[in-house]
Amino acid sequence: MSIRIVEMEKSHPGTGAPALRGLSMDIAGGQVAAVLGRSGAGKTTLLRCLVGLDAFDRGSIEVDGVTIHGGGSEREGRLATAKLAGKIGLVFQSFELFPHLSVLDNCTLAPIQVKGEHRSVSEARARRLLEQLGLGDKEKAYPEALSGGQKQRVAIARALSMEPRVLLYDEPTSALDPSLKQEVGRTLRTIAATGITQVIVTHDIPVARDAADLIFVLDKGRVAQSGSPAEVFGRPDHPATAALLSGA
């Protein structure tokens, strides 16, 4: 499922400069896109607008032929967002697993409660996803018994259980030890092989370099530089990119 963002603008009440200023992006279906930038560059605001948590002021988002326009009425926004319900999944930075539920139940709760699926259907899909992500032996475990990397993969399996066409990640490596970050890259490539489009908001340049097809560097709410990892990291032609690389 492709994503097209055109001239998106977003301001937060009570703040000075807009968080997003005419931001545009094109991400082809099945690509892994990494969004980088210093704190305050607009990464989290972009993610929240994409997933429908925040309305935006101007511009448009087109996902799988469904277009959401900024600045419309609240009713128009709800109707457009409803068309994308279930098509876009979000993996939270802190995983947000339910501690009182087993791994399997974490993955089946939403399909059963939200989509009304039969438990047997949801459990079969969850077991298949857990197996694909190397967690086939953890379905009865509880979150407290899992490592950080395992919790993250459970969070990804839970998001995939809703069968999204786009998967968004908020800083997927921030809570992980350095030794686990390569595991994240492998997981992203495994998911990419299924054709799901992925957008990663991250500060982690090595993961972006290894896992992404496309890099977007944000600066003050705009796309400062974009291209393949080789193009962006090999030829940093904007000060924002150079600053990120100097701190890598």
Backbone torsions as a table, in degrees:
resi	resn	phi	psi	omega
1	MET	NA	122.6	-178.2
2	SER	-81.0	157.3	177.0
3	ILE	-127.2	129.2	176.3
4	ARG	-129.6	122.1	178.3
5	ILE	-114.7	128.1	-175.8
6	VAL	-124.5	116.4	171.5
7	GLU	48.8	45.2	-179.2
8	MET	-72.4	133.3	175.6
9	GLU	-129.3	141.8	-178.7
10	LYS	-151.7	128.1	174.1
11	SER	-120.1	143.8	176.0
12	HIS	-97.2	135.4	-179.6
13	PRO	-55.8	136.9	176.6
14	GLY	82.3	2.2	178.7
15	THR	-107.0	165.2	-178.4
16	GLY	-83.1	-87.4	-176.4
17	ALA	-71.1	146.2	176.1
18	PRO	-61.3	147.5	177.5
19	ALA	-73.5	-35.4	176.5
20	LEU	-127.8	135.0	-175.6
21	ARG	-131.3	91.8	177.6
22	GLY	63.2	39.4	-176.9
23	LEU	-77.6	132.3	178.5
24	SER	-131.7	141.8	178.9
25	MET	-149.8	149.2	170.1
26	ASP	-129.5	122.1	179.4
27	ILE	-126.2	120.2	-178.2
28	ALA	-74.4	155.6	178.2
29	GLY	-58.7	133.2	178.5
30	GLY	87.1	-6.4	178.7
31	GLN	-78.3	155.7	169.6
32	VAL	-106.7	116.0	-179.3
33	ALA	-112.3	131.7	176.7
34	ALA	-107.4	131.5	179.2
35	VAL	-109.6	116.3	-176.0
36	LEU	-116.9	162.2	177.1
37	GLY	159.1	157.8	177.0
38	ARG	-66.2	164.6	175.8
39	SER	-56.9	135.4	-177.9
40	GLY	88.1	1.2	-178.3
41	ALA	-74.9	-18.3	179.2
42	GLY	114.9	6.7	-174.5
43	LYS	-63.2	-50.5	-177.2
44	THR	-68.0	-38.0	176.9
45	THR	-60.9	-43.2	177.3
46	LEU	-58.5	-46.5	-179.0
47	LEU	-60.8	-44.5	-178.3
48	ARG	-65.8	-36.1	176.6
49	CYS	-69.0	-39.5	179.8
50	LEU	-63.0	-41.3	-175.7
51	VAL	-84.9	-6.7	177.2
52	GLY	90.6	9.5	178.5
53	LEU	-76.0	-29.5	178.0
54	ASP	-124.9	140.9	169.9
55	ALA	-81.0	155.5	176.9
56	PHE	-118.8	162.6	-167.3
57	ASP	-86.1	-41.6	-177.7
58	ARG	-147.1	164.5	-179.3
59	GLY	93.7	-165.2	-177.7
60	SER	-153.2	155.9	171.5
61	ILE	-123.5	129.4	175.2
62	GLU	-119.1	121.2	179.2
63	VAL	-129.7	117.0	177.2
64	ASP	54.2	40.7	177.1
65	GLY	82.9	-4.9	176.7
66	VAL	-98.3	124.4	-177.3
67	THR	-110.0	131.4	174.9
68	ILE	-113.3	124.1	-179.1
69	HIS	-100.8	139.0	177.0
70	GLY	-77.4	153.8	175.2
71	GLY	80.7	3.2	177.8
72	GLY	-78.0	-176.5	178.8
73	SER	-72.2	162.5	178.5
74	GLU	-60.9	-38.4	179.6
75	ARG	-64.6	-43.9	178.6
76	GLU	-61.0	-41.3	178.7
77	GLY	-62.9	-42.4	179.4
78	ARG	-64.3	-42.1	-178.8
79	LEU	-64.9	-43.4	-179.7
80	ALA	-66.3	-44.3	-179.7
81	THR	-63.5	-35.8	180.0
82	ALA	-62.2	-31.4	179.1
83	LYS	-66.2	-23.5	-179.2
84	LEU	-97.3	-1.5	-177.4
85	ALA	-57.3	128.7	179.8
86	GLY	86.7	-14.4	179.9
87	LYS	-88.5	-21.0	-178.7
88	ILE	-120.9	125.3	178.0
89	GLY	-111.9	153.6	-179.0
90	LEU	-128.0	128.7	173.6
91	VAL	-102.6	114.4	-174.5
92	PHE	-72.7	153.7	180.0
93	GLN	-59.4	-39.5	-177.2
94	SER	-99.7	17.2	175.0
95	PHE	71.9	-46.3	176.5
96	GLU	58.3	37.4	174.3
97	LEU	-73.3	149.3	176.4
98	PHE	-79.4	115.1	-173.4
99	PRO	-67.1	-22.8	-177.2
100	HIS	-89.8	0.9	-179.3
101	LEU	-113.3	147.3	175.5
102	SER	-69.2	169.0	177.1
103	VAL	-56.2	-46.3	-178.9
104	LEU	-62.5	-43.9	-178.6
105	ASP	-69.0	-32.7	174.0
106	ASN	-59.3	-36.9	-176.1
107	CYS	-82.3	-19.9	-176.2
108	THR	-104.4	-12.0	-174.7
109	LEU	-58.8	-52.2	-176.3
110	ALA	-66.0	-46.9	178.2
111	PRO	-58.3	-35.9	-179.8
112	ILE	-74.3	-47.3	-174.3
113	GLN	-78.5	-38.8	-174.3
114	VAL	-90.7	-45.3	-176.7
115	LYS	-92.6	-12.0	179.9
116	GLY	72.7	25.3	179.7
117	GLU	-70.8	153.4	172.1
118	HIS	-70.4	143.0	-176.7
119	ARG	-55.5	-39.8	-176.7
120	SER	-63.5	-37.3	178.5
121	VAL	-66.4	-46.8	-179.1
122	SER	-64.2	-41.6	-178.6
123	GLU	-67.4	-38.1	178.7
124	ALA	-62.9	-43.1	179.0
125	ARG	-66.5	-44.0	-178.6
126	ALA	-61.1	-42.4	179.5
127	ARG	-63.8	-38.2	178.8
128	ARG	-64.9	-43.3	179.5
129	LEU	-65.9	-42.7	178.8
130	LEU	-62.5	-38.0	177.8
131	GLU	-65.1	-44.0	-180.0
132	GLN	-61.9	-31.4	-177.8
133	LEU	-96.3	13.3	175.3
134	GLY	74.9	25.8	-177.5
135	LEU	-123.2	24.0	-176.9
136	GLY	-59.9	-24.9	-178.6
137	ASP	-95.3	9.4	-175.2
138	LYS	-113.5	8.7	-172.6
139	GLU	-62.4	-28.1	-179.6
140	LYS	-94.0	-4.6	-179.2
141	ALA	-75.5	158.7	175.9
142	TYR	-106.8	154.2	-174.1
143	PRO	-50.8	-36.0	-177.2
144	GLU	-63.9	-19.9	-178.8
145	ALA	-92.4	2.8	-175.1
146	LEU	-103.7	152.4	172.2
147	SER	-75.8	170.1	178.7
148	GLY	-59.6	-43.1	179.2
149	GLY	-65.0	-37.9	178.4
150	GLN	-68.0	-40.5	177.0
151	LYS	-60.2	-40.9	-180.0
152	GLN	-63.8	-42.5	179.4
153	ARG	-66.4	-33.8	174.5
154	VAL	-64.3	-42.5	178.1
155	ALA	-61.1	-37.8	177.0
156	ILE	-67.6	-44.3	178.2
157	ALA	-60.6	-40.1	178.8
158	ARG	-62.3	-44.0	178.1
159	ALA	-63.9	-41.1	-180.0
160	LEU	-68.6	-22.5	-179.6
161	SER	-63.8	-21.7	176.6
162	MET	-86.0	4.0	178.1
163	GLU	54.9	52.6	177.6
164	PRO	-73.5	160.9	173.6
165	ARG	-98.7	-18.4	177.7
166	VAL	-130.9	136.7	178.3
167	LEU	-123.9	125.6	-179.9
168	LEU	-108.2	142.9	179.7
169	TYR	-126.1	132.4	175.7
170	ASP	-103.6	104.3	178.7
171	GLU	47.6	64.4	-172.1
172	PRO	-67.2	-14.7	-178.6
173	THR	-109.3	1.4	-171.6
174	SER	-66.0	-28.5	-177.5
175	ALA	-99.1	11.0	-173.9
176	LEU	-109.8	149.6	172.4
177	ASP	-68.3	152.1	179.8
178	PRO	-53.3	-33.1	-178.2
179	SER	-67.3	-17.8	-177.3
180	LEU	-96.6	-7.0	-173.4
181	LYS	-69.0	-31.9	176.2
182	GLN	-64.5	-31.3	177.7
183	GLU	-62.2	-37.0	177.4
184	VAL	-61.5	-46.5	179.1
185	GLY	-58.7	-42.9	178.4
186	ARG	-63.1	-39.8	179.7
187	THR	-64.5	-43.0	179.5
188	LEU	-62.0	-40.5	179.4
189	ARG	-69.6	-34.3	176.3
190	THR	-61.1	-44.2	179.5
191	ILE	-68.7	-38.6	179.6
192	ALA	-59.0	-32.7	-179.3
193	ALA	-65.0	-18.1	178.1
194	THR	-85.1	-7.9	179.5
195	GLY	93.4	2.1	178.5
196	ILE	-75.3	133.4	175.9
197	THR	-77.9	134.9	-177.0
198	GLN	-128.3	138.2	176.7
199	VAL	-125.5	122.2	-176.1
200	ILE	-113.7	118.2	170.6
201	VAL	-91.4	120.2	-171.1
202	THR	-153.7	156.8	167.4
203	HIS	-101.0	-3.6	-168.8
204	ASP	-90.3	96.6	-176.9
205	ILE	-64.8	-43.1	178.8
206	PRO	-58.3	-41.2	178.3
207	VAL	-66.2	-42.6	178.1
208	ALA	-61.3	-42.1	-179.3
209	ARG	-64.0	-40.5	-174.2
210	ASP	-83.6	-31.6	-169.6
211	ALA	-104.8	-23.6	-170.7
212	ALA	-92.0	150.1	170.4
213	ASP	-89.6	-27.8	-171.4
214	LEU	-140.8	137.1	-179.8
215	ILE	-116.9	135.7	170.2
216	PHE	-122.4	122.6	174.8
217	VAL	-101.9	121.8	179.7
218	LEU	-98.4	148.1	175.5
219	ASP	-149.4	119.0	178.0
220	LYS	52.7	42.7	173.7
221	GLY	82.2	5.8	178.9
222	ARG	-123.9	162.9	171.4
223	VAL	-81.3	112.8	-179.5
224	ALA	-82.9	-36.7	-179.9
225	GLN	-156.0	144.5	176.8
226	SER	-146.3	159.1	179.6
227	GLY	151.9	-170.1	177.3
228	SER	-69.6	162.5	176.0
229	PRO	-54.8	-40.3	-179.8
230	ALA	-63.5	-40.5	-178.8
231	GLU	-68.6	-48.0	-174.4
232	VAL	-71.8	-47.5	-176.3
233	PHE	-81.1	-25.9	179.0
234	GLY	-82.3	-27.5	-179.4
235	ARG	-135.6	72.4	-179.6
236	PRO	-69.3	100.1	-173.4
237	ASP	-100.9	13.6	175.9
238	HIS	-131.8	143.1	-180.0
239	PRO	-55.6	-32.7	179.8
240	ALA	-64.8	-39.6	177.6
241	THR	-67.4	-45.0	179.6
242	ALA	-61.1	-38.2	179.8
243	ALA	-65.9	-40.1	177.5
244	LEU	-63.0	-44.9	-177.4
245	LEU	-67.8	-32.5	-179.8
246	SER	-70.5	-21.9	178.5
247	GLY	-99.5	3.2	-176.4
248	ALA	-74.0	NA	NA
